[in-house]
């Protein structure tokens, strides 16, 4: 019987989700399971249901399902819409494609705004579509905030302004699955009606929880929605959530982890979390530029703080390159999806990550180019190092130096 070869050190999981789970969260999840109808569980339920609101920047309801983000997609559509309703979908990448396919399967009519998969959703194109809809047949506008396949972030504030400028009553639905706790999400301020997210990305948890922030307008829409739902019915959840409980057996272990994740994010400070992601993303892009490659995202306005998608040179397969990196350096990079399969790879820099994590990942990427015979300029890691050093917090460094000298 052969024994599996041990690889020393940790695996570098540099895909854009699931992301590595911090030790604090793993420890929190190792507790014994509670009675989900008991008093102690009610306290846990109220704690996480209240705490998650701050990450969405909402005063309204956030519903937590034991599901992937796709479950939250379905819940958002099925609770607010009826068979035959028309929805405007923006095709910014693979996950927008999948959401649109789900809408059609549920019996909705979709009107797709295409892109070249190298930008976020174009607010001007959305406004044009809505102005042309004089009969107000479009019932919802669905936008992926951070398109994980392309590394493009949509400006949701601009989408909100476009809907308002068109004077259109459509609901605004946003997929924040890979942007929650990585990029600024302002559910209330931006007038989003349904914002969905998942546990396995910026939230630093294993897969298994989905989150749905809903507006009063979205709740009002449930009164006339005719799409069938049972497990994903919001009314059952809202009724039980009022006291911290759920209408069925919840994922207690993941809720322990969620409580810890919320604490960790708040300890760092939500705005600091965003700044960290932006800084590490910029360091990654500087490395890509120094190597002489292009990012899939072609417009700085739409740069993602969570993931960078790198285009491979002509004649070189991204998946063959990714295998070389995995085999030699024990690092997983994200694969290209759909129309960019084999043509690009993705570097995740979200969740529980820091400067040395990203620099280690970029070192593996650069060495991988060498081993795979991928033509590139040297110095990508050095460019990232320079940027990270230049943007280090000088006040913090001075404080640490003074403490060390004392």
C-alpha positions as CSV (number, residue, x, y, z in Angstrom):
1,X,0.0,0.0,0.0
2,X,1.6,3.3,-1.1
3,X,1.8,6.2,1.3
4,X,0.9,9.7,0.1
5,X,4.0,11.9,-0.2
6,X,4.0,14.6,2.5
7,X,4.6,18.1,1.4
8,X,6.1,20.3,4.2
9,X,4.8,23.7,5.0
10,X,1.4,25.0,4.2
11,X,-0.5,24.9,1.0
12,X,-0.9,28.3,-0.7
13,X,-4.6,28.5,-1.5
14,X,-4.6,31.5,-3.8
15,X,-7.9,30.9,-5.6
16,X,-10.6,33.5,-5.1
17,X,-12.6,31.3,-2.8
18,X,-12.9,29.2,-0.8
19,X,-10.2,31.1,1.0
20,X,-8.0,29.9,3.9
21,X,-9.9,29.7,7.3
22,X,-8.0,31.4,10.2
23,X,-7.1,29.3,13.3
24,X,-9.5,31.4,15.4
25,X,-12.4,30.5,13.3
26,X,-11.4,26.8,13.1
27,X,-11.2,26.8,16.9
28,X,-14.5,28.5,17.3
29,X,-16.2,25.9,15.1
30,X,-14.8,23.0,17.1
31,X,-17.3,23.6,20.0
32,X,-19.9,21.1,20.8
33,X,-23.3,21.6,19.1
34,X,-26.0,23.5,20.9
35,X,-29.7,22.8,21.2
36,X,-30.9,24.9,18.3
37,X,-34.2,25.5,20.2
38,X,-32.5,26.4,23.5
39,X,-31.8,29.7,25.1
40,X,-28.1,29.7,24.4
41,X,-28.6,29.2,20.7
42,X,-31.1,32.2,20.7
43,X,-28.2,34.4,22.0
44,X,-25.9,33.1,19.2
45,X,-28.6,33.6,16.6
46,X,-29.3,37.2,17.7
47,X,-25.5,37.9,17.8
48,X,-24.8,36.8,14.2
49,X,-28.0,38.2,12.7
50,X,-27.2,41.6,14.3
51,X,-23.5,41.5,13.6
52,X,-23.8,40.6,9.9
53,X,-25.8,43.8,9.3
54,X,-22.7,46.0,9.8
55,X,-20.8,44.3,7.1
56,X,-23.6,45.0,4.6
57,X,-24.0,48.5,6.0
58,X,-27.7,48.0,6.5
59,X,-30.2,48.6,9.2
60,X,-32.6,46.2,7.6
61,X,-32.9,42.4,7.6
62,X,-30.1,40.0,6.6
63,X,-31.2,36.4,6.2
64,X,-28.8,33.5,6.7
65,X,-29.4,30.2,4.8
66,X,-27.4,27.0,5.0
67,X,-26.6,27.2,1.3
68,X,-24.0,28.4,-1.2
69,X,-24.3,31.8,-2.8
70,X,-26.3,30.2,-5.5
71,X,-29.0,29.5,-3.0
72,X,-29.2,33.2,-2.1
73,X,-29.4,34.0,-5.8
74,X,-32.5,31.7,-6.1
75,X,-34.0,33.1,-2.9
76,X,-33.6,36.7,-4.1
77,X,-35.4,35.9,-7.4
78,X,-38.1,33.6,-6.2
79,X,-39.2,35.7,-3.3
80,X,-39.7,38.9,-5.3
81,X,-40.7,37.9,-8.8
82,X,-43.4,36.1,-10.7
83,X,-43.3,33.7,-13.7
84,X,-42.7,35.6,-16.9
85,X,-41.4,38.7,-15.2
86,X,-38.6,40.5,-17.1
87,X,-35.2,41.0,-15.5
88,X,-32.2,43.0,-16.8
89,X,-29.0,41.0,-16.4
90,X,-25.5,42.3,-17.0
91,X,-23.1,39.8,-18.4
92,X,-19.8,40.7,-16.9
93,X,-18.4,37.2,-16.6
94,X,-19.1,33.6,-15.8
95,X,-21.0,34.2,-12.6
96,X,-23.3,36.7,-14.3
97,X,-23.9,34.0,-16.9
98,X,-24.8,31.4,-14.3
99,X,-27.2,33.8,-12.5
100,X,-28.9,34.6,-15.8
101,X,-29.3,30.9,-16.6
102,X,-30.9,30.4,-13.2
103,X,-33.3,33.2,-13.8
104,X,-34.4,31.5,-17.1
105,X,-34.8,28.2,-15.4
106,X,-37.1,29.7,-12.8
107,X,-39.4,31.0,-15.6
108,X,-38.2,34.6,-15.9
109,X,-37.6,36.5,-19.1
110,X,-34.1,37.8,-19.2
111,X,-32.7,40.8,-21.1
112,X,-28.9,40.6,-21.2
113,X,-26.6,43.6,-21.4
114,X,-23.3,42.1,-22.8
115,X,-19.7,43.2,-22.1
116,X,-16.4,42.0,-23.4
117,X,-15.7,40.4,-19.9
118,X,-13.1,43.1,-19.3
119,X,-15.1,45.7,-17.4
120,X,-17.8,45.9,-14.8
121,X,-21.5,46.6,-15.6
122,X,-21.9,49.8,-17.6
123,X,-24.3,52.1,-15.8
124,X,-24.9,54.1,-18.9
125,X,-26.0,50.9,-20.8
126,X,-28.3,50.0,-17.9
127,X,-29.9,53.5,-17.9
128,X,-30.4,53.3,-21.7
129,X,-32.2,50.0,-21.4
130,X,-34.4,51.3,-18.5
131,X,-35.3,54.5,-20.4
132,X,-36.4,52.4,-23.4
133,X,-38.7,50.3,-21.1
134,X,-41.6,52.8,-21.2
135,X,-44.1,50.1,-20.1
136,X,-41.9,49.3,-17.0
137,X,-41.8,45.6,-17.8
138,X,-38.4,45.2,-16.3
139,X,-39.0,44.2,-12.7
140,X,-35.4,43.8,-11.5
141,X,-31.8,44.8,-12.5
142,X,-29.3,42.0,-11.5
143,X,-25.6,42.9,-11.2
144,X,-22.6,41.0,-10.0
145,X,-20.6,43.4,-7.8
146,X,-17.3,41.7,-8.0
147,X,-17.0,39.3,-10.9
148,X,-14.8,36.6,-9.6
149,X,-14.0,35.2,-13.1
150,X,-12.6,38.4,-14.5
151,X,-11.4,40.5,-11.6
152,X,-13.8,43.4,-12.4
153,X,-15.7,45.3,-9.8
154,X,-18.9,47.1,-10.8
155,X,-19.7,50.5,-9.4
156,X,-23.0,49.8,-7.7
157,X,-23.4,53.5,-6.7
158,X,-23.4,54.4,-10.4
159,X,-25.9,51.6,-11.2
160,X,-28.2,53.1,-8.5
161,X,-27.9,56.5,-10.0
162,X,-28.7,55.1,-13.5
163,X,-31.9,53.5,-12.2
164,X,-32.9,56.7,-10.5
165,X,-32.1,58.8,-13.5
166,X,-34.3,56.6,-15.7
167,X,-37.1,57.0,-13.1
168,X,-37.6,53.2,-13.2
169,X,-39.2,51.2,-10.3
170,X,-37.1,48.0,-10.9
171,X,-35.6,46.3,-7.9
172,X,-31.8,46.4,-7.7
173,X,-30.2,43.0,-7.0
174,X,-26.5,42.7,-6.4
175,X,-24.3,39.6,-6.1
176,X,-21.7,40.5,-3.4
177,X,-20.5,36.9,-2.9
178,X,-16.8,37.7,-3.4
179,X,-17.0,41.4,-2.4
180,X,-18.5,41.2,1.1
181,X,-15.7,42.0,3.6
182,X,-13.3,42.6,0.8
183,X,-14.8,45.7,-0.9
184,X,-17.2,48.4,0.3
185,X,-20.8,47.2,0.2
186,X,-23.4,49.9,1.1
187,X,-26.8,48.1,0.9
188,X,-28.8,51.0,2.4
189,X,-26.9,54.0,1.0
190,X,-26.9,52.6,-2.6
191,X,-30.5,51.6,-2.5
192,X,-29.9,48.0,-3.1
193,X,-33.0,45.8,-2.7
194,X,-31.4,42.4,-2.5
195,X,-27.7,41.9,-1.8
196,X,-26.5,38.3,-1.7
197,X,-23.2,36.9,-0.3
198,X,-21.5,33.7,0.8
199,X,-19.3,32.6,3.7
200,X,-16.3,31.2,1.8
201,X,-14.6,34.4,0.5
202,X,-14.0,37.6,2.3
203,X,-15.8,36.2,5.3
204,X,-13.0,33.6,5.8
205,X,-15.3,30.7,6.5
206,X,-15.8,27.4,4.9
207,X,-18.5,27.2,2.2
208,X,-22.0,26.5,3.5
209,X,-23.7,29.8,4.5
210,X,-25.4,32.4,2.3
211,X,-26.4,35.9,3.3
212,X,-29.2,38.0,1.9
213,X,-29.7,41.6,2.8
214,X,-33.2,42.8,1.8
215,X,-34.8,46.2,1.7
216,X,-38.3,47.2,2.7
217,X,-39.1,47.4,-1.0
218,X,-38.0,43.8,-1.6
219,X,-40.2,42.7,1.4
220,X,-43.1,44.5,-0.2
221,X,-42.5,42.7,-3.5
222,X,-42.9,39.3,-1.7
223,X,-46.6,40.1,-1.2
224,X,-47.3,39.7,-4.9
225,X,-44.4,37.4,-6.0
226,X,-45.7,34.1,-7.5
227,X,-42.6,32.1,-8.2
228,X,-42.7,28.9,-6.2
229,X,-40.5,28.6,-3.1
230,X,-40.5,26.6,0.1
231,X,-37.1,26.2,1.7
232,X,-36.1,29.6,0.5
233,X,-39.2,31.5,1.6
234,X,-38.2,34.7,3.4
235,X,-41.4,35.0,5.5
236,X,-40.6,31.9,7.5
237,X,-37.1,33.1,8.1
238,X,-38.0,36.6,9.1
239,X,-40.6,35.4,11.6
240,X,-38.2,33.0,13.4
241,X,-35.1,35.3,13.1
242,X,-36.9,37.9,15.2
243,X,-36.0,35.9,18.3
244,X,-32.7,34.5,17.0
245,X,-34.0,31.2,15.8
246,X,-34.4,29.5,12.4
247,X,-37.4,27.6,11.0
248,X,-35.3,24.4,10.5
249,X,-32.0,23.0,11.8
250,X,-29.3,25.6,11.3
251,X,-25.6,25.1,10.5
252,X,-24.6,25.6,14.2
253,X,-20.9,25.0,13.7
254,X,-20.7,27.5,10.8
255,X,-22.6,30.1,12.9
256,X,-20.0,29.7,15.7
257,X,-17.4,30.5,13.0
258,X,-19.5,33.4,11.7
259,X,-19.6,35.0,15.1
260,X,-15.8,34.8,15.3
261,X,-15.4,36.1,11.7
262,X,-17.5,39.1,12.5
263,X,-15.5,39.8,15.6
264,X,-12.2,39.5,13.7
265,X,-13.4,41.9,11.0
266,X,-14.6,44.5,13.5
267,X,-11.3,44.2,15.5
268,X,-9.4,45.1,12.4
269,X,-11.9,47.7,11.4
270,X,-14.1,47.3,8.3
271,X,-12.5,50.3,6.5
272,X,-9.0,48.9,7.3
273,X,-10.1,45.6,5.8
274,X,-11.1,47.3,2.6
275,X,-7.8,49.3,2.6
276,X,-5.8,46.1,3.1
277,X,-7.5,44.4,0.2
278,X,-7.0,47.4,-2.1
279,X,-3.3,47.6,-1.2
280,X,-2.6,43.9,-1.8
281,X,-4.5,44.0,-5.1
282,X,-2.5,47.0,-6.3
283,X,0.7,45.2,-5.4
284,X,-0.4,42.1,-7.4
285,X,-1.3,44.3,-10.4
286,X,2.1,45.9,-10.3
287,X,3.7,42.5,-10.4
288,X,1.6,41.5,-13.4
289,X,2.5,44.8,-15.2
290,X,6.2,44.3,-14.5
291,X,6.1,40.8,-15.9
292,X,4.8,42.3,-19.1
293,X,1.3,40.7,-18.9
294,X,-2.2,42.2,-19.1
295,X,-4.9,41.8,-16.5
296,X,-8.3,40.7,-17.7
297,X,-9.8,43.9,-16.3
298,X,-8.8,46.5,-18.8
299,X,-10.0,49.7,-17.0
300,X,-8.6,50.8,-13.7
301,X,-12.1,52.1,-12.7
302,X,-13.2,48.5,-12.3
303,X,-10.2,46.9,-10.7
304,X,-11.2,44.3,-8.1
305,X,-9.6,44.3,-4.6
306,X,-10.4,40.6,-4.2
307,X,-8.9,38.9,-7.3
308,X,-6.6,39.6,-10.2
309,X,-7.2,37.6,-13.5
310,X,-4.0,37.4,-15.6
311,X,-4.0,36.8,-19.3
312,X,-1.5,34.2,-20.5
313,X,0.7,34.9,-23.6
314,X,-0.5,33.5,-26.9
315,X,0.5,29.8,-27.3
316,X,0.7,29.1,-23.5
317,X,-2.1,27.2,-21.7
318,X,-3.0,28.6,-18.3
319,X,-4.1,25.3,-16.9
320,X,-0.8,23.6,-17.8
321,X,1.0,26.4,-16.2
322,X,-1.2,26.2,-13.0
323,X,-0.3,22.4,-12.8
324,X,3.4,23.2,-12.9
325,X,2.9,25.8,-10.1
326,X,0.9,23.3,-8.0
327,X,3.3,20.4,-8.5
328,X,6.4,22.4,-7.8
329,X,5.3,25.0,-5.2
330,X,2.2,23.5,-3.6
331,X,0.1,26.6,-4.6
332,X,-3.3,26.6,-6.2
333,X,-4.2,29.4,-8.6
334,X,-7.7,29.9,-9.9
335,X,-8.6,28.6,-13.3
336,X,-9.9,30.6,-16.2
337,X,-13.7,30.1,-16.7
338,X,-15.9,29.8,-19.8
339,X,-14.6,31.9,-22.6
340,X,-11.3,32.6,-20.9
341,X,-10.7,28.9,-20.0
342,X,-7.0,28.0,-20.6
343,X,-6.3,31.6,-21.5
344,X,-6.1,33.1,-18.1
345,X,-5.4,32.3,-14.4
346,X,-6.6,34.0,-11.3
347,X,-4.7,35.1,-8.2
348,X,-6.9,35.5,-5.1
349,X,-5.9,38.0,-2.5
350,X,-8.9,38.2,-0.3
351,X,-9.9,37.0,3.1
352,X,-7.3,36.3,5.8
353,X,-4.3,37.4,3.8
354,X,-1.4,39.8,4.3
355,X,1.7,41.2,2.7
356,X,3.9,38.2,3.0
357,X,1.1,35.8,1.9
358,X,0.7,37.8,-1.3
359,X,4.5,38.2,-1.9
360,X,4.9,34.4,-1.3
361,X,2.2,33.7,-3.9
362,X,3.7,36.2,-6.4
363,X,7.1,34.5,-6.0
364,X,5.5,31.2,-6.8
365,X,3.9,32.7,-9.9
366,X,7.1,34.2,-11.1
367,X,9.1,31.0,-10.6
368,X,6.3,29.1,-12.3
369,X,6.8,31.2,-15.4
370,X,10.4,30.2,-15.4
371,X,9.7,26.5,-15.1
372,X,6.9,26.5,-17.6
373,X,8.9,28.4,-20.2
374,X,6.4,31.3,-20.3
375,X,8.1,34.4,-21.7
376,X,8.1,37.2,-19.2
377,X,10.1,40.1,-17.8
378,X,11.8,39.5,-14.5
379,X,11.1,41.8,-11.5
380,X,7.4,41.3,-10.8
381,X,7.9,40.3,-7.3
382,X,10.4,43.2,-6.8
383,X,7.8,45.6,-8.1
384,X,5.2,44.3,-5.6
385,X,7.7,44.4,-2.8
386,X,8.6,48.0,-3.5
387,X,5.0,49.1,-3.5
388,X,4.2,47.3,-0.3
389,X,7.3,48.8,1.4
390,X,6.5,52.3,0.1
391,X,2.9,52.1,1.4
392,X,3.6,50.6,4.8
393,X,2.1,52.6,7.7
394,X,4.9,54.9,8.8
395,X,3.2,55.9,12.0
396,X,2.7,52.3,13.0
397,X,6.3,51.5,12.1
398,X,7.5,54.4,14.3
399,X,5.4,53.3,17.2
400,X,6.7,49.7,16.9
401,X,10.3,51.0,16.7
402,X,9.8,53.1,19.8
403,X,8.3,50.2,21.7
404,X,11.2,47.9,20.7
405,X,13.8,50.5,21.9
406,X,12.0,51.1,25.2
